Amino acid sequence: MKNKPIDIVLIGTGNLAEQLALALTQCGAGLRQIYGRNEVRARELGELCHTPHTSKPEEVVAADLYLVAVSDRAVELATRPLPIPEGALVAHTAGSVPITALPHPRIGSFYPFQTFTQGRRVDFREIPIFVEASDPQGLEMLREVAQRLSDRVHEADCDRRRRIHLAGVFAANFVNALYGVGVDLVREAGFGFQELKPLIREVAAKALDEPTHPRRVQTGPAVRGDRAVLENHRALLDAIYGAGSPENEVLKKIYNEISERIWETSKRTF
């Protein structure tokens, strides 16, 4: 496999597709074309990466590997209209979709475990990439491409990949949503997001510096079992959002359940 360059077609023009296209171009991994149904975005991404692009299925070129970087819902249908040659490998980038969702003989997954935002650059060398394929040759191909991008390449089947994706939802999506609640409460006090940012930075830094488990650096009233402060916070939520209001009930439920989780897990040793 390594004696022959791998020709790649990237399918998709969203946030992940943009970052993948840039990374593949920069490392010389053999990106031959970008395909996307949105003609404007396909052209923008092609120009950004100095790579041929098309929005017409019949113009998609022959390649060894087709990377499907689309939303989970679109994985199954994204390649159906494309003239993919027999023997080519088709791999999606989704965290919670089985490779069998792809309607092709040779299939796989190429899952970069990171959050992606249009226009915000990431260092792929630090991003774990989890690969899976329906045959050994396909797995070797995906490993070769992944290793050109990242220093952290692992094999993971769908079951393991789903668990990793779930971990990301808790550690990233949910945490960011809670940042939003924090910003709303800081603004209720007459200040802004800037006053919250040093706290966010330090909490993240402590968690990253902890070698075994972030629970070891957990702080706050719940880990101390400070019931007086906990009750005061519940009363504040009533005052700010209105006792019995739907939003207040949701926030109090989140506050109570996470506080209880912190208290229970703080009793464990690692």
N, C-alpha and C positions, 0 to 999 in steps of 0.2 A: 504493500500500500504506500509506504513512504518513498518508494522509487518513482512514483507517479503523482504529479500534482493533482489535488482534489478540486474539481470544478464545482462551485457552489452557486445555487440560485436562492436568494432570500425572498420569501413570500411574506408580505406584510409591510406596513409603513407606519406603525404606531411607535410608542415610546421605546419598547424593547427592540423593535426592528431597527430603529435609528441607531441605538447604541451598538447593536450587533454589527450593523453595516459599517460603522466607523471603526470598530475594533478589528473586524475581519480585513478591512482595507489596510489599516495601519500595520498589521502583522503580516501582510502578504499571503493570506490564507487561501486565495483563489476565488474571491467573490467575482462572479462573471456577470450577474444581472440581479436587479431588484424588481420584483413584480408586486403591484398593488392595484386594487380596483379603483382607488381614488387617484385619478390621473395627476392632479395637482401635487399631492403628497409624494407620489412616485417620482415625479420630476424633481421636486425639491430634494428628496433624499438622494436621488441619483446624482444631482449636481453637487450636493454636499460631499458625497463620497467619490466623485469623479468615476462613477460606475454606470454602465448602460442600464436603462430602466424601461419599463413598459407597463401599461395598464390593460393591454390586450392579451387575453389568454393564448391566442394562436401565435403570438410573438415570443412566448417563453422559450428559452433556448434549452438544448440538451445539457444535462449536467450529471455529475456523480451523486451529488447530495442536494436535496431541497430542504431548506430549513424553514419551517412554518411558524412564523412569529406573529400570531394573531390571537385574538381573545379566545378563551376556553370554549365559548359557545360556537365559534366559527371554525374550529379545528377540522371537524369532520367534512365540512363543505368547501373549505378553502382551496383544495387541490383538485376537486372533481372536474372543473372545466379545463385543466391544464394538460398539455401533451407530454406527460412525464414518461420517459422511455422505460422499457422493460429492463429490470436489473438495477435501476437507480434506487437509492435509499432516500426515504422521506421521513423526516424527524420533526416533531413539534417541540415547542419550548414551554409547554404548559405544565404547571405544578401538579394539578389534580385530575389530569385526563389520561386514561390508559392509552398505550400506543396503538391498541386495536381500534381506536376511533379513526385512525387513518386508513382510508380504503385502498391500500396498496399492498403488494406482496412483501416488499422489504420496508420495514418501518422501525422507528426508534424515537427516543426523546433526548433533548439537549436542553437541560433546565438550568439556567443561571439563577442562583439563589440571591436575588437582590431586587430592590425597588428601583424603578426607572422612571425618569421624568424627561419630557422633551426639552432639549436644550441644556440639560444638566449632565455634564460629563462624569463618567465613572472610570475607575481603574480596574479593568477586567482581570489583571494579574492577581488581585486579591479576592475575586469573587469565586465562591465554590460553584463548580458546574457538575451537575449530576447527569450521567448518560446511561442509556439503555437501548438495546437493539434486538431485533428478532433473530439475528444470526451473528456469529463471531466476527465475520468480515465487516459487517455494519458497525459493530461495537468498536472494532479497531479504528475504523474511519472516524467515528465520532470522537474517540479518545484523541486521535491525532489532531483534529481540528481544535478540540477543547484545550489541549496542551499548548497549542500555539497562542491561545488567549489567556489562559489562567495557570497559576501554580497549584491550584486546588481542584483536581479532577477526580471524581468518584463514580463508581458504578452504583446505580440504585434503581430497583424495579418500581413499579407503580405504587405498591403499598408503602414502601419507604419514602418515595417522593411525596406522596400525599401527607405523610406525617411531617415531613420537612416543611411543606407548604403551610400546614396548620400551625407549625411553630412560628413561621414568619407572620402569620395573621395575628397571633398573640403578641409577638415581640415587636412588631412594627405597626401594623394597621391599627390595632387596638390602642397601643401606646400613643400613637399620633392623635387618635380621636380624643384621648384623655388630655393630651396637650391642649386641644381645643377647648375642653371644659375649663382647664386651668386658666387659659387666656380670658375666657368669658368672666370668670370670677375675679381675676386681677382687674379687669376693666370695671367691674361692679364696684371695686374699691377706688376707682378713679385713676388707675395707672394703665400701663400697656404691656404688650408682648415683650418689649425690651427688658422689663423688670423680671420676667420669668426665664429668659434665655440663659443667664449664668447658672441657675439651678438645674436646668435641663442638661447643660453641658457637663456639670460636675457629676450628676447622677449617672449619665451615660459613661463618663470617663471612669468612674469608680467600678461600674459593672464590667467594663472592658479590661480594666487592670486586675480584677479579681481572677485568679487562676483556676478556681474550681467551680464556683457557683455564685451567681449574683445575689442569692439570698443571704450570703455572708455579709453583704454591705447594706442590707435593708435597714432603713431608719423610719421614724415617724411614730405617731401615737399608737397605731395598731400593734406594731412589734413590741412596744413597751406595755401594752395592755392598759393604756391610759383612758379609762372609761369616761372621765370627766370631759376630756378634750373631744372624744368621739361624740358624746351627747351634745356638746356645744356646737360641733360642726353640723350635726343633724338639724339642730334648731336654726342655724344660719341658713341652711338650704331651704327650710320652711319660710324663713323671712324673705329670702331673695326671690325665690321662684313661686311662693304661695303654697301654703299647706294644702295638700290634696290635689294640686294641679298635676296633669299628666307628666309634664317635664320634671317636676319635683319628685314625683313618685319613681320615675326612672332613675334619676340621679341618686336618690336615697338608696334605691335597691343596689345600684352599682357600688356606692360608697360602703354599704353594709356588707355586701358579699365579698368585695375585695379586702376590706378590713378583716373580716373573719378568716379569709384565706391567708392573709399575711400572718395573723395571730397563730393559726394552726400550723403553718409551715415553719414559722420561726422556732417552734419547739424541737424541730428535727436537727440532727447534726450531720455534717458531710465530711 
